[in-house]
Amino acid sequence: MPNIFLYDQSSGATTLVSASRWGEFIADNRSLAPVFSGDGRTLVFESWAGDLIPDDYNRDLDVFALGLYSGTMVPPFAVSVSPSSGSSPSNWLSWPVVPGKTYRVQFKQKLDDATWQDLGGQVSIVGDRGYLQDEAGAAAQRFYRIVAY
């Protein structure tokens, strides 16, 4: 099963990034497509695993961003992308929110596109989660980012 590992050249240490939240065990499903942010401080990857973070019960593809700084990793921030059924396919994005913050969602068609585009629509916040529907749905491949301010 594919997993994500991080190798530190200076220390020679290899870390299993896609480890189960219950310890240094391989997660319960595959993790793929790791990409570093432009500044090298964040590792983004996709996973079907349901045991990387607490309360991930959707059994669907999720996107994780793992912050890397000073040799320390912070817990993953998960954005769930779930296709909706019906006559016009779309994707629902969901992510944990911080009280008092405002959010907008941006996307790129390809990672090497020069600029991010704002995704139309209004972000809804319900409890401790933000939600936004992308009407382009399965017709378009998109890379998303959540901007908080």
Number of C-alpha atoms within 10 A of each C-alpha: 9 13 18 18 13 13 12 11 8 6 8 8 9 11 13 15 21 28 21 18 15 12 9 12 11 22 24 16 17 17 24 16 12 16 14 15 11 8 6 11 13 19 18 18 20 21 25 19 24 21 18 24 17 9 8 15 10 13 12 15 18 22 22 23 21 18 18 15 11 6 7 7 13 11 13 18 15 21 22 21 22 18 17 16 9 7 6 10 14 20 18 15 20 21 18 16 17 11 10 8 9 13 18 17 22 17 19 18 14 11 13 7 10 8 11 16 14 14 19 13 12 12 17 13 17 10 9 10 14 20 21 20 22 21 17 14 17 14 9 10 12 16 13 20 17 14 12 12 7
